[in-house]
């Protein structure tokens, strides 16, 4: 009997990504189907009518090559498409055009950084292209009977499959892998990556083995996971389920299981198919695919700055802590927001690194808090990058205090106003004039003899009390540093 303490998970992820092309994979129908009336983006090709011929979408090939290069894959010069045969209502032709033994790309890797260990490279088996299936919509009629409707709009949309090696060792590593991959796709601009709409879908393959043993010859596939959290929870459940089966000396069958968000469990759906079950054979209606090296080099030279490179640049260029740089570059919109806010900086006082750190703090802290509370993304923020920059300029110039800035920031978010306008409307300019404050300090000291006596007795909190009275008198507009110095000076003179 195998000790469960010696068991370790073996996890590999298959990610399907809808590509951002104008037309479908093998016909000229519009690929953007979200919100369209059912069965309106269709033609004889994606309907699977007899006698129709598919034509390869070059843009889809380009986006796949771009993604593969970003994932350190090699690009095949010669490739082909195949027919994957399986009968299902969402397959209009009775088969799916996919790739089998000669994919466009193979053998790459993606790095993750688990918290309790150093960076690890997770292998990418291949990145290949296929067509998406139609969408089944399940209904219940008034009698309680169930039926399904077929929306063919999605059928034929370019679908890129990224097959990972079984190198992941935990649900947390799977989450890190998925979020990193999602971020890379976002930076490349090849997909919306919206899991709710199905443009980024993940299936997980998982088995257990005794540490040090070779890969098992069986695996369980998990489907129906529509969020990163669902993937994490499904894998955690499956690890526990399989561990208990090992503990009880029960066999584990190769099968496909579906994740139920309601019950928090995986449920058996069908026995897992093997490759030979699909009866793959070369697609006879499509010629072999030849990818020129010169074209690949052109795509590679135009790759955008990727998340890891941008994070490293933020650390070097702005002297940001690694944590801040990682958070800011975890999404392209957040990274762009930060750099736009920095670009308008008025550095009359201070250094770029100081302003960069302050900007990062406001984005990661205050702005993230407000966005989270309102369920908004940073691209929907009422506070634009130049408005945040202006707020920090007002602070650096001594025109507003930190406390004022906090109040103004919340009003900026609520009313989408520029900070300078809020300051003007509310008369919030900080008072820095010492002569103006001196007379007020003397009045406060004369009005609070007990605080003066406490100060003479060595009670330092008396200074704080008197400064507080001054701030109250000036409605928070007195410069705190100046106020503190003037109060101390006045008290020493009285003493």
MILUM-331265 format. One line per field, with one value per residue (C-alpha): residue in one letter; x, y, z; residue number from 1. Coordinates in pm, 1 decimal. Example, Ala and Ser with C-alpha at 12.3 -4.5 7.8 and 13.67 -1.06 7.14 Angstrom:
! residues 2
code = [A;S] $
east = [1230.0;1367.0] $
north = [-450.0;-106.0] $
up = [780.0;714.0] $
pos = [1;2] $
END
This chain:
! residues 495
code = [X;X;X;X;X;X;X;X;X;X;X;X;X;X;X;X;X;X;X;X;X;X;X;X;X;X;X;X;X;X;X;X;X;X;X;X;X;X;X;X;X;X;X;X;X;X;X;X;X;X;X;X;X;X;X;X;X;X;X;X;X;X;X;X;X;X;X;X;X;X;X;X;X;X;X;X;X;X;X;X;X;X;X;X;X;X;X;X;X;X;X;X;X;X;X;X;X;X;X;X;X;X;X;X;X;X;X;X;X;X;X;X;X;X;X;X;X;X;X;X;X;X;X;X;X;X;X;X;X;X;X;X;X;X;X;X;X;X;X;X;X;X;X;X;X;X;X;X;X;X;X;X;X;X;X;X;X;X;X;X;X;X;X;X;X;X;X;X;X;X;X;X;X;X;X;X;X;X;X;X;X;X;X;X;X;X;X;X;X;X;X;X;X;X;X;X;X;X;X;X;X;X;X;X;X;X;X;X;X;X;X;X;X;X;X;X;X;X;X;X;X;X;X;X;X;X;X;X;X;X;X;X;X;X;X;X;X;X;X;X;X;X;X;X;X;X;X;X;X;X;X;X;X;X;X;X;X;X;X;X;X;X;X;X;X;X;X;X;X;X;X;X;X;X;X;X;X;X;X;X;X;X;X;X;X;X;X;X;X;X;X;X;X;X;X;X;X;X;X;X;X;X;X;X;X;X;X;X;X;X;X;X;X;X;X;X;X;X;X;X;X;X;X;X;X;X;X;X;X;X;X;X;X;X;X;X;X;X;X;X;X;X;X;X;X;X;X;X;X;X;X;X;X;X;X;X;X;X;X;X;X;X;X;X;X;X;X;X;X;X;X;X;X;X;X;X;X;X;X;X;X;X;X;X;X;X;X;X;X;X;X;X;X;X;X;X;X;X;X;X;X;X;X;X;X;X;X;X;X;X;X;X;X;X;X;X;X;X;X;X;X;X;X;X;X;X;X;X;X;X;X;X;X;X;X;X;X;X;X;X;X;X;X;X;X;X;X;X;X;X;X;X;X;X;X;X;X;X;X;X;X;X;X;X;X;X;X;X;X;X;X;X;X;X;X;X;X;X;X;X;X;X;X;X;X;X;X;X;X;X;X;X;X;X;X] $
east = [0.0;133.5;165.2;-46.7;225.9;450.4;194.5;231.5;-4.2;90.0;-100.9;-107.1;-335.0;-492.9;-599.3;-824.8;-808.4;-1039.9;-831.7;-913.6;-960.5;-1220.3;-1333.8;-1361.9;-1089.4;-1195.9;-1459.8;-1537.1;-1812.2;-1761.1;-1579.5;-1725.8;-2049.4;-2108.4;-2446.9;-2548.6;-2879.5;-2835.8;-2738.2;-2678.3;-2297.6;-2315.1;-2247.0;-2240.0;-1879.7;-1943.3;-2281.8;-2095.9;-2288.8;-2174.7;-1939.9;-1800.8;-1428.3;-1241.1;-976.5;-706.9;-721.4;-368.0;-425.4;-503.8;-175.9;8.8;-146.6;-64.9;297.9;316.6;188.3;420.7;723.0;623.4;610.7;960.0;830.8;993.1;794.4;751.9;826.6;591.1;257.1;-89.1;-449.2;-631.0;-984.1;-1072.0;-1375.2;-1632.1;-2013.2;-2158.8;-2444.3;-2213.0;-2003.6;-2183.5;-1966.9;-1942.8;-1572.0;-1350.6;-1064.2;-769.2;-401.1;-257.5;94.8;234.5;126.4;241.9;458.2;598.9;840.3;831.7;810.2;656.4;813.5;621.9;739.5;576.3;594.6;773.6;1030.4;1234.2;1125.0;1030.8;994.9;674.4;696.7;467.4;409.4;261.4;51.3;-181.0;-490.6;-837.7;-1192.3;-1435.2;-1758.4;-2116.8;-2276.4;-2541.1;-2808.5;-2997.3;-3358.5;-3649.9;-4001.3;-4324.8;-4378.9;-4036.7;-3882.8;-3533.9;-3420.5;-3120.4;-3081.2;-2781.3;-2629.0;-2385.3;-2240.7;-1942.9;-1876.5;-1556.6;-1414.1;-1030.0;-936.4;-575.4;-493.1;-196.0;-105.3;112.5;345.9;246.6;497.3;262.3;268.0;-22.3;-344.1;-156.8;105.2;-177.5;-330.0;6.5;53.8;-292.2;-270.9;75.9;-42.5;-351.9;-133.9;96.2;-202.5;-333.7;-0.6;9.5;-346.4;-432.7;-752.6;-997.6;-914.1;-1262.8;-1338.5;-1704.4;-1760.8;-1561.0;-1271.0;-1026.8;-1111.1;-915.5;-925.2;-702.7;-546.6;-446.7;-315.9;-121.6;206.1;449.5;735.6;1016.2;798.9;755.3;440.2;127.7;-36.5;-373.5;-517.0;-844.8;-958.4;-1160.1;-1389.7;-1648.6;-1418.8;-1492.8;-1264.2;-914.5;-1076.6;-1279.6;-964.6;-794.1;-1091.8;-1149.2;-786.9;-785.3;-1098.1;-962.3;-632.2;-824.9;-1061.0;-780.3;-576.3;-871.0;-905.5;-536.9;-579.5;-863.5;-678.3;-943.4;-854.4;-875.1;-1021.4;-921.0;-1225.5;-1359.7;-1515.0;-1705.9;-1664.7;-1980.2;-1953.4;-2269.3;-2150.5;-1776.8;-1711.6;-1607.5;-1865.5;-1799.7;-1914.5;-1767.6;-1475.9;-1175.9;-1106.1;-762.2;-614.1;-698.0;-1065.2;-1082.4;-960.7;-738.8;-646.0;-510.2;-772.1;-815.1;-966.2;-667.9;-313.5;-8.8;81.9;424.0;546.5;837.2;1121.7;1146.6;782.8;838.0;1140.9;929.8;663.6;928.8;1089.3;750.5;661.5;554.7;726.9;609.2;517.1;850.7;1051.6;826.0;849.1;1229.8;1229.9;1007.0;1254.7;1554.2;1408.5;1189.6;1375.2;1050.8;1047.7;1000.8;660.8;526.4;662.4;503.6;162.1;170.9;268.5;26.4;-217.1;-134.7;-398.5;-252.0;101.2;-11.9;-199.0;114.2;340.7;89.4;64.1;444.0;488.1;320.0;516.0;637.2;966.4;1049.6;1100.9;1218.1;1338.4;1167.5;1207.5;1026.4;739.3;725.7;696.0;426.8;233.5;259.8;135.0;-176.5;-254.8;-194.2;-355.9;-623.4;-726.6;-735.3;-953.2;-1206.7;-1212.3;-1263.5;-1552.5;-1728.0;-1647.2;-1468.3;-1149.7;-873.9;-962.8;-1305.9;-1157.2;-1311.5;-966.0;-755.4;-375.1;-314.5;-550.3;-351.5;-34.3;-183.3;-282.8;72.2;208.0;-15.9;122.5;485.6;437.6;304.7;-34.7;-227.3;-149.9;-167.0;-496.6;-639.6;-519.3;-707.3;-1030.9;-978.1;-896.5;-1229.8;-1413.5;-1215.5;-1339.1;-1700.9;-1731.6;-1453.3;-1322.7;-967.9;-802.8;-719.5;-1089.5;-1189.4;-923.2;-1051.2;-1420.1;-1364.6;-1090.6;-852.3;-514.0;-270.0;-157.8;221.6;255.7;428.3;326.6;-36.6;-13.4;189.8;-92.3;-331.4;-83.1;-54.2;-433.1;-461.2;-185.0;-350.5;-683.7;-539.4;-332.5;-369.5;-194.7;86.0;126.3;128.1;405.8;610.2;568.8;718.7;397.8;482.7;128.8;36.6;204.0;-16.7;-325.3;-239.8;-147.2;-483.4;-656.3;-470.8;-572.8;-930.4;-916.3;-776.1;-1012.3;-715.6;-541.1;-237.4;82.2;124.6;504.2;499.1;223.4;418.0;732.1;547.0;362.8;685.3;865.1;581.5;563.7;938.5;913.5;626.5;825.6] $
north = [0.0;342.3;593.0;898.2;1115.1;1015.0;1101.4;1408.7;1554.5;1556.2;1832.8;1947.4;2219.4;2252.0;2609.4;2704.8;3067.4;3234.2;3456.6;3817.8;3791.9;3962.8;3641.5;3276.7;3015.2;2867.9;3105.1;3476.5;3491.1;3747.3;3595.1;3843.9;3674.0;3803.6;3974.9;3870.3;3699.7;3319.8;3165.3;3496.6;3471.6;3158.8;3038.4;2701.4;2640.5;2677.0;2506.3;2203.4;2188.4;1923.8;2044.9;2345.4;2404.6;2564.9;2835.9;2899.6;3233.7;3378.7;3620.8;3328.9;3165.7;3491.5;3528.9;3166.3;3210.1;3531.1;3350.1;3055.0;3284.2;3455.8;3109.0;3021.0;2760.6;2653.6;2715.9;2431.7;2508.5;2233.7;2171.8;2044.1;2029.4;1711.0;1588.1;1501.2;1273.4;1249.5;1268.6;1553.3;1798.1;2102.9;1969.5;2070.9;1855.2;1556.7;1631.3;1919.3;2057.9;2056.0;1956.3;1625.5;1507.2;1812.9;2123.5;2474.6;2502.1;2284.4;2257.0;2582.7;2692.8;2946.9;3051.1;3074.5;3184.2;2980.6;3156.0;2872.7;2795.1;2963.4;3027.7;2715.6;2659.8;2479.5;2303.6;2383.9;2073.6;2258.0;2549.6;2459.6;2581.3;2443.0;2564.7;2625.7;2430.8;2555.7;2649.4;2433.5;2612.1;2386.2;2463.0;2321.4;2353.5;2414.8;2041.9;1997.8;1821.4;1926.0;2017.6;2184.3;2457.1;2500.4;2845.3;2807.6;3162.0;3031.6;2741.6;2798.8;3079.8;3044.3;2853.9;2829.1;2541.3;2569.4;2226.7;2231.0;1956.7;1770.2;1974.6;2139.3;2003.3;2178.3;2370.6;2688.1;2629.7;2574.2;2908.4;3084.8;2924.6;3026.0;3385.4;3423.8;3280.7;3502.4;3809.3;3722.3;3683.1;4018.5;4188.7;4031.6;4143.2;3811.1;3749.0;3919.7;3643.0;3673.3;3347.9;3442.7;3468.6;3153.5;3318.0;3169.4;2813.4;2561.9;2183.5;2020.4;1674.5;1537.7;1215.5;1118.2;931.8;833.7;1083.0;974.8;740.1;787.0;948.3;735.4;583.6;726.8;1073.2;1240.3;1534.6;1811.4;2037.9;2315.1;2553.4;2915.3;3106.9;3085.0;3022.2;2733.4;2571.4;2601.7;2459.3;2176.0;2062.9;2083.4;1866.9;1617.3;1582.5;1502.4;1260.3;1066.3;1059.2;900.4;639.3;552.4;534.9;284.5;79.6;166.1;197.6;529.7;513.8;738.2;957.8;1306.2;1479.5;1806.8;2072.9;2174.6;2523.5;2465.7;2150.8;2223.6;1876.3;1708.8;1474.7;1185.5;1260.0;992.6;757.7;954.3;912.4;828.1;983.3;676.9;714.2;1032.6;855.8;1149.6;1173.8;1461.6;1716.5;1639.0;1979.7;2181.0;2180.9;2134.7;2453.9;2605.8;2882.9;3089.1;3158.3;3517.5;3578.0;3428.9;3654.6;3955.7;3859.0;3803.9;4144.0;4310.8;4135.3;4383.8;4414.3;4115.8;4109.6;3982.1;4228.7;4516.8;4418.7;4413.6;4752.0;4901.8;4780.9;4922.2;5243.4;5351.2;5178.1;5012.6;4720.5;4384.8;4339.5;4671.6;4608.9;4262.4;4392.8;4681.5;4460.8;4178.2;4343.4;4553.7;4815.7;4869.3;4892.4;5142.6;5346.0;5366.7;5477.8;5735.7;5876.4;5894.6;6052.3;6378.9;6418.3;6767.5;6694.6;7040.2;6878.1;6523.4;6231.6;6016.0;5709.2;5884.9;5985.3;5636.3;5480.0;5729.1;5663.6;5288.1;5322.0;5514.3;5268.5;4950.6;5088.8;5360.3;5317.6;4936.5;4962.3;5192.4;4986.1;4665.4;4816.1;4928.4;4610.5;4806.9;4749.5;5008.2;5100.1;5201.8;5419.6;5768.7;5886.5;5921.9;5885.6;6257.9;6341.7;6119.6;6286.3;6629.6;6526.1;6414.2;6740.9;6936.8;6734.3;6774.7;7149.7;7170.6;7297.3;7011.3;6772.2;6392.7;6404.0;6650.1;6433.4;6133.1;6332.1;6480.6;6137.9;5991.5;6291.5;6250.7;5891.7;5982.3;6289.0;6228.3;6582.1;6711.7;6760.0;7125.1;7195.6;7024.6;7223.0;7547.8;7470.8;7370.7;7621.4;7348.5;7504.6;7429.8;7725.4;7747.1;8114.9;8118.1;8477.7;8392.2;8089.3;8253.7;8477.5;8182.1;7973.8;8244.4;8269.2;7891.5;7885.9;8170.9;7988.4;7661.5;7736.6;7378.4;7241.8;7494.4;7379.1;7014.9;7094.3;7259.0;6937.7;6736.2;6602.1;6594.1;6505.4;6865.2;6968.5;6728.1;6863.9;7224.2;7133.3;6959.8;7277.8;7473.0;7220.6;7247.4;7626.4;7619.4;7340.0;7112.6;7353.4;7436.3;7264.8;6996.3;7021.2;7401.3;7393.9;7153.7;7367.2;7691.4;7540.7;7404.1;7733.7;7932.5;7697.3;7722.8;8102.8;8092.2;7856.1] $
up = [0.0;-98.3;183.7;102.4;254.8;-37.4;-306.9;-526.0;-789.1;-1157.0;-1335.5;-1695.0;-1833.1;-2175.7;-2248.7;-2539.3;-2650.4;-2900.1;-3126.5;-3211.6;-3586.5;-3803.1;-3969.2;-3869.9;-3909.0;-4242.6;-4382.2;-4415.0;-4148.9;-3872.0;-3576.6;-3325.5;-3224.1;-2867.7;-2849.6;-3201.8;-3272.5;-3279.8;-3612.5;-3791.7;-3837.9;-4049.5;-4402.1;-4585.2;-4464.6;-4090.5;-4131.1;-4265.0;-4591.1;-4843.4;-5115.6;-4921.6;-4895.9;-4601.3;-4650.8;-4384.4;-4200.6;-4224.1;-3933.7;-3703.2;-3802.7;-3728.9;-3381.2;-3300.8;-3408.5;-3203.0;-2893.1;-2945.7;-2973.4;-2648.2;-2489.9;-2615.6;-2862.5;-3187.0;-3506.8;-3753.8;-4117.0;-4233.2;-4066.9;-4153.1;-4035.5;-3940.7;-3890.7;-3531.7;-3554.9;-3278.8;-3297.9;-3092.8;-3158.8;-3152.8;-3443.8;-3759.9;-3989.4;-3755.8;-3711.7;-3601.5;-3808.2;-3567.8;-3565.4;-3454.0;-3526.0;-3709.2;-3515.1;-3603.8;-3290.6;-3012.9;-2720.8;-2523.7;-2162.3;-1925.8;-1594.6;-1267.4;-923.0;-643.2;-307.7;-125.9;-395.4;-664.8;-1024.1;-1222.2;-1595.0;-1688.5;-2023.3;-2315.1;-2529.0;-2824.8;-2943.8;-3228.2;-3412.0;-3455.6;-3506.8;-3223.1;-3198.6;-3197.4;-2866.1;-2702.5;-2499.8;-2260.6;-2170.4;-1968.9;-2111.8;-1921.2;-1872.3;-1713.5;-2011.0;-2114.5;-2463.9;-2626.4;-2886.7;-3114.1;-3186.1;-3474.8;-3450.0;-3252.0;-3486.1;-3682.8;-3466.4;-3454.9;-3142.4;-3027.8;-2795.2;-2559.1;-2421.4;-2111.3;-1993.7;-1673.0;-1473.4;-1223.2;-869.6;-695.4;-746.1;-654.5;-925.4;-1174.2;-1071.1;-1114.4;-1456.5;-1575.0;-1454.6;-1608.8;-1941.0;-1934.6;-1874.2;-2165.7;-2399.5;-2277.9;-2350.8;-2697.2;-2771.4;-2938.8;-2739.2;-2504.3;-2255.1;-2104.5;-1921.0;-1863.8;-2238.8;-2314.2;-2497.3;-2242.5;-2136.3;-1936.8;-1897.7;-1636.8;-1644.6;-1306.2;-1158.5;-846.2;-820.8;-552.0;-540.3;-769.1;-975.7;-1354.2;-1492.6;-1439.4;-1747.1;-1647.9;-1585.6;-1498.1;-1708.7;-1542.5;-1747.3;-1692.1;-1500.2;-1588.1;-1352.6;-1204.4;-866.9;-1011.3;-1151.9;-813.3;-621.1;-870.1;-850.8;-469.8;-457.8;-709.4;-523.0;-206.4;-388.3;-553.4;-231.8;-48.5;-324.2;-286.1;89.2;49.7;-215.7;-474.8;-842.7;-1028.0;-1377.4;-1667.8;-1717.3;-1781.4;-1481.1;-1469.4;-1201.3;-1014.8;-868.7;-663.6;-483.9;-493.6;-636.7;-960.1;-1113.7;-1353.4;-1709.5;-1936.0;-1981.2;-2107.5;-2477.4;-2613.2;-2928.5;-3139.0;-3043.1;-3252.8;-3571.1;-3672.2;-4039.3;-4254.4;-4361.1;-4733.8;-4819.6;-4693.4;-4834.8;-4609.4;-4425.0;-4498.5;-4264.2;-4397.5;-4153.3;-4277.4;-4186.8;-3841.0;-3789.0;-3884.7;-3628.4;-3361.1;-3423.4;-3366.0;-3041.9;-2772.0;-2435.3;-2230.2;-1857.5;-1719.1;-1927.0;-1824.2;-1458.4;-1478.6;-1653.3;-1382.9;-1120.8;-1309.0;-1453.6;-1161.1;-876.3;-766.9;-522.8;-698.0;-530.0;-659.3;-1009.2;-1018.1;-911.1;-1160.0;-1454.2;-1373.6;-1614.1;-1917.9;-1834.1;-1485.9;-1626.1;-1888.7;-1625.3;-1409.2;-1693.6;-1814.9;-1463.2;-1444.3;-1787.8;-1687.0;-1363.5;-1275.2;-1099.3;-967.2;-631.3;-565.3;-775.8;-1035.0;-811.9;-525.7;-751.1;-903.4;-558.3;-455.2;-776.8;-725.4;-367.1;-474.4;-756.0;-554.6;-239.1;-259.1;-623.0;-606.4;-293.4;-461.9;-781.2;-585.2;-387.2;-704.6;-901.3;-1173.3;-1374.5;-1386.3;-1745.2;-1608.8;-1335.5;-1308.5;-1194.4;-1505.8;-1492.9;-1552.8;-1264.2;-1027.0;-1152.6;-1083.7;-731.6;-653.8;-799.9;-560.7;-269.9;-380.6;-418.0;-62.2;-172.2;-8.2;275.3;269.3;462.3;212.3;-74.4;65.5;79.2;-266.1;-410.8;-302.1;-447.0;-769.8;-789.2;-711.5;-936.4;-1194.1;-1134.7;-1164.8;-823.1;-893.5;-953.2;-627.0;-438.2;-590.1;-528.3;-165.7;-84.3;24.8;-50.8;229.6;440.8;438.2;532.5;875.4;951.2;889.6;1118.3;1399.5;1517.0;1518.2;1718.0;1984.8;2013.2;2059.2;2322.3;2515.2;2498.4;2634.2;2947.9;3076.1;2766.1;2821.4;3183.4;3069.0;2820.7;3097.3;3299.7;3013.5;2864.8;2496.2;2389.5;2470.2;2144.5;1951.1;2120.2;2031.1;1673.4;1650.9;1766.5;1497.9;1231.3;1350.4;1334.4;979.2;871.0;811.9;577.2;790.6;677.4;949.6;956.0;974.8;1237.1;1457.3;1441.7;1518.7;1816.2;1968.1;1916.1;2073.6;2373.6;2432.4;2433.2;2679.5;2897.9] $
pos = [1;2;3;4;5;6;7;8;9;10;11;12;13;14;15;16;17;18;19;20;21;22;23;24;25;26;27;28;29;30;31;32;33;34;35;36;37;38;39;40;41;42;43;44;45;46;47;48;49;50;51;52;53;54;55;56;57;58;59;60;61;62;63;64;65;66;67;68;69;70;71;72;73;74;75;76;77;78;79;80;81;82;83;84;85;86;87;88;89;90;91;92;93;94;95;96;97;98;99;100;101;102;103;104;105;106;107;108;109;110;111;112;113;114;115;116;117;118;119;120;121;122;123;124;125;126;127;128;129;130;131;132;133;134;135;136;137;138;139;140;141;142;143;144;145;146;147;148;149;150;151;152;153;154;155;156;157;158;159;160;161;162;163;164;165;166;167;168;169;170;171;172;173;174;175;176;177;178;179;180;181;182;183;184;185;186;187;188;189;190;191;192;193;194;195;196;197;198;199;200;201;202;203;204;205;206;207;208;209;210;211;212;213;214;215;216;217;218;219;220;221;222;223;224;225;226;227;228;229;230;231;232;233;234;235;236;237;238;239;240;241;242;243;244;245;246;247;248;249;250;251;252;253;254;255;256;257;258;259;260;261;262;263;264;265;266;267;268;269;270;271;272;273;274;275;276;277;278;279;280;281;282;283;284;285;286;287;288;289;290;291;292;293;294;295;296;297;298;299;300;301;302;303;304;305;306;307;308;309;310;311;312;313;314;315;316;317;318;319;320;321;322;323;324;325;326;327;328;329;330;331;332;333;334;335;336;337;338;339;340;341;342;343;344;345;346;347;348;349;350;351;352;353;354;355;356;357;358;359;360;361;362;363;364;365;366;367;368;369;370;371;372;373;374;375;376;377;378;379;380;381;382;383;384;385;386;387;388;389;390;391;392;393;394;395;396;397;398;399;400;401;402;403;404;405;406;407;408;409;410;411;412;413;414;415;416;417;418;419;420;421;422;423;424;425;426;427;428;429;430;431;432;433;434;435;436;437;438;439;440;441;442;443;444;445;446;447;448;449;450;451;452;453;454;455;456;457;458;459;460;461;462;463;464;465;466;467;468;469;470;471;472;473;474;475;476;477;478;479;480;481;482;483;484;485;486;487;488;489;490;491;492;493;494;495] $
END
